[in-house]
Amino acid sequence: MARKSEPLPGTSDLFPDECARWRVVEQAAHHLFPRYGYGELRTPIFERTDVFLHSIGDETDIVQKEMYTFRDRGNRSLTLRPEGTAGSIRALANKGIPQGDEWRVYYLGPMFRGERPAAGRKRQFHQIGTECVGKIAPAIDVETIHMLHLYLREIDIPADRTRLLLNTRGTADDRGPVGDALREHFSAHIDQMCEDCQRRLNTNVWRILDCKEPACQAHIHTAPTTTDLLGQPSRDYFHAVTDGLADLDVPFELDARLVRGLDYYQHTVFEVVFEGIGAQNSIAGGGRYLIDFGGVACPGVGFAAGIERLLLTREELQAPPPPPPRVDVYLVSLGDAALRRQQQLAARLRELGFAVLMDLEGRGMKAQMRAANKSGAGTVLILGDNELAAGTIVCKDMATSEQQEWPLAEVATRLGTCLAPQAADR
Ligand code: HAM
């Protein structure tokens, strides 16, 4: 039985050492995406349910099986966001997308899907995503995919260890002919397929291509290749994307079965997979979409990467860990008067930007030196009654064990000189 203090299944508590690993991938996003003109967007964690229903698609697993939907006290149907695109489009449509212009935004934060928890599959998970909204051009899709490629490289997930799968879903004009061909193929086998697919045959036949049921897989493999059935404009668009990726040396594999689990996609779709982290191997996915918001058609392209899966991948690839937290000085005090004086010194040094730890309980010298050692501080400042009376402090260099006596009044200046390399980045 689960202990009362355990987090709910599919959710996690993140402790400081883990948060440090998270910050590596978060900071890389904050550094990289602005270099492509993107700015950060923060949208609410919950939205009106219809924000997700119409954009993600009524027939998707997310909408049908996974959303956390509830009624608030005003009997409004609300949903915890299962992904970041729909809320971003709502926010941008609300702000106004100027005619002929575009918005470039990125986001980081928790998303919620009621899936069966497994390694790399959480109920509260976290995405880092980008959206470029307002314009349609294959070069924007290429740039987006290049940005993801570079982002993964920056966090030590190189392209030669992953696979970038690429496909096109064409546009609304292609849906009719492709849908007819798929329906004709699946109709012949439909009584051997799962209940969801039996329904999807008439409601949204493309969704069948995304079904993971073993009974349906065999028939999905023999289905006609949708890319062959697209009209010339969609094929030209896709060729421009593949040519652009080749120009930028971004390796990719064509995967005609890739439709992605959301219905808003048109044209380019892509997914990055890493085989070393088990069944949940999609570390990022995205594509071009058209989302209608309140009668305004918002075209866009973007991707989202799952932070938990990025971290599992980094671990598997033995990516360098984040540096341990910096401690410049540890203050040791012997006696109450010294402790009070050291607390003043700690406050002053922290105001100046030094990272300072100290003992606040008046423990014995041995215990304090042990703590100082464990903290990793390069310098320890020891104050007792004698030093207090003389207006000095003992400075111990932990690397050489050398001790010097410093005038108390000069501590900040002398420390500034000893710690010059670290102080430079303050
Ligand atoms: P998605 O493929 O549903 O796309 O999710 C993107 C990424 O989020 C996945 O590749 C995976 O790394 C992570 N992810 C999804 N579900 C879970 C889960 N239950 N546990 C852990 N990680 C998970 C989207 O969400 C689209 N909004 C991406 C997009 C942006 N398309 C255009 N713009």
Boltz pocket constraint, residues with backbone or C-beta under 6 A from the ligand:
constraints:
  - pocket:
      binder: B
      contacts: [[A, 82], [A, 83], [A, 84], [A, 85], [A, 113], [A, 115], [A, 120], [A, 121], [A, 122], [A, 123], [A, 125], [A, 126], [A, 127], [A, 129], [A, 130], [A, 131], [A, 261], [A, 262], [A, 272], [A, 282], [A, 283], [A, 284], [A, 285], [A, 286], [A, 287], [A, 288], [A, 289], [A, 301], [A, 302], [A, 303], [A, 304], [A, 305], [A, 306], [A, 307], [A, 308], [A, 309]]
      max_distance: 6.0
